[in-house]
Amino acid sequence: MHDWGFSHGWGFGWGSYGPIGMVIVALIVIWPFWRICEKAGYPGVTALLSVIPLVNVVFLYWLAFSDWPSQRRNPPEPANGRTVR
């Protein structure tokens, strides 16, 4: 039978680092998304969506095209709490 270049067992091409390698790659992907989410004004934990297949594509488009809370402009409030007329 032809091997087709895939590794045998649960390594999925990562050699003996199968699950550990997958966790390392997941962390390499999550960390920058975590920082981007926080800078955009969203909770950093939303970066976990970046490692779920198919959800990560929807998440990327949502993050790219949504209005970021950190970019919203709110009118400044006066220091004394009164409305200026």
Backbone torsions as a table, in degrees:
resi	resn	phi	psi	omega
1	MET	NA	148.6	-179.3
2	HIS	-81.3	141.8	-175.9
3	ASP	-80.5	-28.5	-178.1
4	TRP	60.4	13.3	174.3
5	GLY	83.3	1.2	179.3
6	PHE	-84.5	150.0	177.1
7	SER	-79.9	162.3	179.0
8	HIS	-93.0	147.5	178.1
9	GLY	88.9	-155.8	-174.9
10	TRP	-94.2	7.8	-176.3
11	GLY	-70.5	-26.6	-178.7
12	PHE	51.4	40.1	177.4
13	GLY	86.8	1.5	-179.1
14	TRP	-96.9	8.9	-179.0
15	GLY	65.9	-136.5	-178.9
16	SER	-82.9	-1.0	-179.3
17	TYR	-97.3	19.5	-174.7
18	GLY	-34.7	-82.0	-177.5
19	PRO	-65.1	-36.8	-179.9
20	ILE	-66.7	-42.6	177.7
21	GLY	-62.4	-38.8	178.6
22	MET	-65.8	-38.2	177.5
23	VAL	-66.9	-41.0	179.5
24	ILE	-62.4	-45.0	178.4
25	VAL	-64.2	-40.4	178.1
26	ALA	-60.8	-41.6	178.4
27	LEU	-66.9	-37.2	177.8
28	ILE	-64.5	-32.3	178.6
29	VAL	-80.6	-42.0	-174.6
30	ILE	-68.1	-40.9	-173.1
31	TRP	-57.3	-50.5	179.0
32	PRO	-66.3	-36.5	177.3
33	PHE	-64.6	-36.2	177.8
34	TRP	-60.1	-47.2	179.7
35	ARG	-63.0	-42.4	179.8
36	ILE	-63.8	-43.7	179.6
37	CYS	-61.6	-43.5	179.4
38	GLU	-64.8	-41.8	178.8
39	LYS	-67.9	-28.0	178.5
40	ALA	-79.1	-13.4	179.7
41	GLY	99.6	6.7	177.0
42	TYR	-98.5	157.8	176.0
43	PRO	-61.5	140.0	-178.8
44	GLY	-60.9	-28.1	-177.4
45	VAL	-64.1	-19.1	177.2
46	THR	-64.8	-16.1	177.5
47	ALA	-64.6	-20.1	178.5
48	LEU	-63.3	-20.2	177.6
49	LEU	-67.1	-18.2	-176.5
50	SER	-72.8	-10.5	179.8
51	VAL	-108.3	4.8	177.5
52	ILE	-95.8	119.0	-178.0
53	PRO	-55.6	141.2	-177.1
54	LEU	70.3	-41.1	175.7
55	VAL	-64.6	-34.4	-178.8
56	ASN	-63.5	-33.7	178.5
57	VAL	-69.5	-45.2	177.2
58	VAL	-62.5	-42.3	178.9
59	PHE	-60.4	-43.5	-179.1
60	LEU	-62.4	-44.7	178.3
61	TYR	-67.1	-39.7	177.7
62	TRP	-62.0	-44.6	-179.8
63	LEU	-65.0	-38.1	-177.7
64	ALA	-72.8	-36.0	-171.1
65	PHE	-110.7	-0.4	178.3
66	SER	-85.0	162.0	174.5
67	ASP	-80.2	118.1	-178.3
68	TRP	-76.0	133.9	177.1
69	PRO	-57.6	-32.7	-179.3
70	SER	-72.1	-15.8	-179.2
71	GLN	-98.0	-5.3	179.7
72	ARG	-71.7	138.9	-179.6
73	ARG	-101.0	118.3	175.5
74	ASN	-106.2	140.3	178.2
75	PRO	-65.3	139.5	179.9
76	PRO	-66.4	142.0	178.1
77	GLU	-90.6	140.5	177.7
78	PRO	-64.8	151.5	-176.9
79	ALA	-64.5	-33.1	-177.3
80	ASN	-89.4	-1.8	177.4
81	GLY	83.1	0.6	179.9
82	ARG	-95.9	151.0	177.8
83	THR	-80.1	133.5	178.6
84	VAL	-88.6	130.6	179.6
85	ARG	-116.8	NA	NA
